[in-house]
Amino acid sequence: MTTGATENYSTLIRGATILTMDPAAGVLERGDLLIENGLVAALESAAERLGPVPRSALGPAS
């Protein structure tokens, strides 16, 4: 159920295998995915080029 409130957030998923569905980009091994406000904002191969709030695709930090 939605409340109509706007969510402002950024999530960075690092080190993921990303299937891009773009024949030119193919599969990104250990790629980084930046999600801003529920939308894909960037796909990169190095996390340093992306924004805040890192979350590892490899599982929780120990």
Secondary structure, 3 states (H helix, E strand, C coil): CCCCCCCCCEEEEEEEEEECCCCCCCEEEEEEEEEECCEEEEEECCHHHCCCCEEECCCCCC
